[in-house]
Structures are given as C-alpha cells and as structure tokens.
Amino acid sequence: MHAHTHTPAHAPAPWSTAARATLHCLTGCAVGEILGMVVGTALAWGNAPTMVLAIALAFVFGYSFTLFGVVRAGLDLTSALKVALAADTVSIAVMELVDNGIVALTPGAMDAQLSDGLFWGTLLGGLAVAFVLTTPVNKWMIGRGKGHAVAHAHH
C-alpha cells in the first residue's frame, strides 16, 4: 500500500483524476466495443446481436482493466471483483449508453462495413463523446468516495 494523501469525503476530485479514471475505463470499453463490432460485423450478424456482444465485451474488458490493477496491488479475487464492480459499473454504463446511442442514431452507421470510414468514424467519435460526458460523472463520484475512488484506494 502506497502512502497516498486521500481527499476527505465530499471534496471535489481534481479533473485530472477524473480524466485518468475515465480514460482507464474508456480503454477497456473501447477494446471490448471495437472487438464486438468487428466480430459481429465480420460474421455478418444483425445489429442487435452485434451490439449485445460489443456491450458485453466492453463491460468484460472495462472491469478486467480495474480487476488486474487491484489484484496486482494485493487484493484477493473476490474483493477485487467487488472493487471493480463498484468502480466501473456506472462509468461503463454511461459510456456504453452514449457511444451506442451515437452509433444507433447516425444514419447508416449500423449498416456500415469494417472497410467503411463511417463505421470507424462513428465508433471512435461516439467513444470520444462518451469520454467527454463520462468524465464529469466520474469526477462527481470520485469526489464522493464512490466509483473509481474505490479502486484508487487500492492502487
């Protein structure tokens, strides 16, 4: 355990902390999301099963990034899993809602192929907007000792 100076409960979290936490979450989400979209599109699945796979993988990878970090810090798997669920559920949910909402609402994006610029532009644009909208959510939660603050206590 490192000697960290912890901000008292309900102190606003610095934007840099919130941005780092969001970026951490976004990395896991993006890996899962892109993998799901690529697999679903490559297998010529319909929109619904492709999105379900992408969202499921986004949660798996999003959680696993936090999980590996806290297990490496010395937590047992059960405790680490609880920390990951507490830290990332809201963050991943907001991110996925925004990202998939943008993809779903962009004309033609759901039917775009892997070779189309529209496919990648919409997916990456959605993730960028999700990052911008999720950072304040994480900042608010960290400031209240929730979300990524739970994981940060174990780093």
C-alpha positions as CSV (number, residue, x, y, z in Angstrom):
1,M,0.0,0.0,0.0
2,H,1.4,3.3,-1.0
3,A,1.2,6.4,1.2
4,H,-1.4,8.4,-0.7
5,T,-2.9,11.6,0.6
6,H,-6.6,11.0,0.4
7,T,-9.0,13.8,-0.1
8,P,-11.7,13.9,2.6
9,A,-15.1,12.6,1.7
10,H,-17.2,15.0,-0.4
11,A,-14.1,17.0,-1.5
12,P,-14.3,17.7,-5.2
13,A,-12.0,15.4,-7.2
14,P,-9.4,17.0,-9.4
15,W,-10.3,16.9,-13.2
16,S,-7.0,15.1,-13.9
17,T,-8.0,12.3,-11.6
18,A,-11.5,12.1,-13.2
19,A,-10.0,12.2,-16.7
20,R,-7.5,9.4,-15.8
21,A,-10.2,7.2,-14.4
22,T,-12.4,7.8,-17.4
23,L,-9.5,7.1,-19.8
24,H,-8.8,3.9,-17.9
25,C,-12.4,2.9,-18.3
26,L,-12.6,4.1,-21.9
27,T,-9.6,1.9,-22.8
28,G,-11.3,-1.2,-21.6
29,C,-14.6,-0.2,-23.1
30,A,-13.0,0.7,-26.5
31,V,-11.2,-2.7,-26.7
32,G,-14.4,-4.6,-26.0
33,E,-16.6,-2.4,-28.1
34,I,-14.4,-2.5,-31.1
35,L,-13.8,-6.2,-30.8
36,G,-17.5,-6.9,-30.5
37,M,-18.3,-4.6,-33.5
38,V,-15.6,-6.2,-35.6
39,V,-16.6,-9.8,-34.7
40,G,-20.3,-9.1,-35.2
41,T,-19.8,-7.3,-38.5
42,A,-17.2,-9.9,-39.8
43,L,-19.7,-12.7,-39.0
44,A,-22.4,-10.7,-40.7
45,W,-24.6,-10.7,-37.6
46,G,-27.5,-8.4,-37.4
47,N,-27.4,-5.1,-35.5
48,A,-28.9,-6.3,-32.2
49,P,-26.6,-9.3,-31.6
50,T,-23.6,-7.3,-32.7
51,M,-24.4,-4.5,-30.2
52,V,-25.1,-7.0,-27.4
53,L,-21.7,-8.6,-28.0
54,A,-20.0,-5.2,-28.2
55,I,-21.6,-4.0,-24.9
56,A,-20.9,-7.3,-23.1
57,L,-17.3,-7.3,-24.2
58,A,-17.0,-3.6,-23.2
59,F,-18.1,-4.5,-19.7
60,V,-15.7,-7.5,-19.6
61,F,-12.7,-5.5,-20.7
62,G,-13.7,-2.4,-18.7
63,Y,-13.9,-4.5,-15.5
64,S,-10.8,-6.6,-16.2
65,F,-8.6,-3.5,-16.5
66,T,-9.5,-2.4,-13.0
67,L,-9.5,-6.1,-11.8
68,F,-5.9,-6.7,-12.8
69,G,-4.8,-3.4,-11.3
70,V,-6.3,-4.1,-7.8
71,V,-5.2,-7.8,-7.9
72,R,-1.7,-6.7,-8.7
73,A,-2.0,-4.3,-5.7
74,G,-2.6,-7.3,-3.5
75,L,-6.3,-7.8,-3.2
76,D,-7.8,-11.3,-3.5
77,L,-10.1,-12.0,-6.5
78,T,-13.4,-11.8,-4.6
79,S,-12.5,-8.4,-3.1
80,A,-11.0,-7.2,-6.4
81,L,-14.2,-8.2,-8.2
82,K,-16.3,-6.2,-5.7
83,V,-14.0,-3.2,-6.2
84,A,-14.1,-3.4,-10.0
85,L,-17.9,-3.7,-10.0
86,A,-18.2,-0.7,-7.6
87,A,-15.7,1.4,-9.5
88,D,-16.7,0.8,-13.1
89,T,-20.4,-0.1,-13.4
90,V,-21.8,3.5,-13.6
91,S,-18.8,4.6,-15.7
92,I,-19.1,1.8,-18.3
93,A,-22.9,2.1,-18.4
94,V,-22.8,5.8,-19.2
95,M,-20.0,5.3,-21.7
96,E,-21.9,2.5,-23.5
97,L,-25.2,4.3,-23.5
98,V,-23.6,7.4,-25.1
99,D,-21.4,5.5,-27.5
100,N,-24.1,3.1,-28.7
101,G,-26.7,5.8,-28.8
102,I,-24.5,7.8,-31.2
103,V,-23.8,4.8,-33.4
104,A,-27.5,3.9,-33.4
105,L,-28.6,7.4,-34.2
106,T,-26.0,8.1,-37.0
107,P,-27.7,7.4,-40.4
108,G,-26.1,4.3,-42.0
109,A,-23.6,3.6,-39.2
110,M,-25.3,0.4,-38.1
111,D,-25.1,-1.0,-41.6
112,A,-21.6,0.3,-42.3
113,Q,-18.9,-2.4,-43.0
114,L,-15.4,-2.7,-41.5
115,S,-13.9,-1.1,-44.6
116,D,-16.2,2.0,-44.3
117,G,-14.9,5.2,-42.8
118,L,-18.4,5.7,-41.4
119,F,-18.0,2.6,-39.3
120,W,-14.8,3.7,-37.6
121,G,-15.6,7.4,-37.6
122,T,-18.9,6.8,-35.8
123,L,-17.4,4.3,-33.4
124,L,-14.4,6.5,-32.4
125,G,-16.5,9.7,-32.4
126,G,-19.0,8.0,-30.1
127,L,-16.2,6.9,-27.7
128,A,-14.8,10.5,-27.8
129,V,-18.2,12.0,-26.9
130,A,-18.7,9.3,-24.2
131,F,-15.3,10.2,-22.7
132,V,-16.3,13.9,-22.5
133,L,-19.7,13.1,-20.9
134,T,-18.4,10.4,-18.6
135,T,-15.5,12.4,-17.1
136,P,-17.8,14.7,-15.1
137,V,-19.8,11.7,-13.8
138,N,-16.6,10.1,-12.6
139,K,-15.4,13.4,-11.1
140,W,-18.6,13.7,-9.1
141,M,-18.5,10.1,-8.0
142,I,-14.8,10.2,-7.0
143,G,-15.5,13.4,-5.0
144,R,-18.0,11.4,-3.0
145,G,-15.7,8.4,-2.4
146,K,-17.5,6.2,-5.0
147,G,-16.7,4.8,-8.4
148,H,-13.0,4.9,-9.2
149,A,-12.1,6.3,-5.8
150,V,-12.9,2.8,-4.5
151,A,-10.3,1.3,-6.9
152,H,-7.8,4.2,-6.4
153,A,-7.7,3.4,-2.7
154,H,-6.1,0.0,-3.7
155,H,-3.5,1.3,-6.2
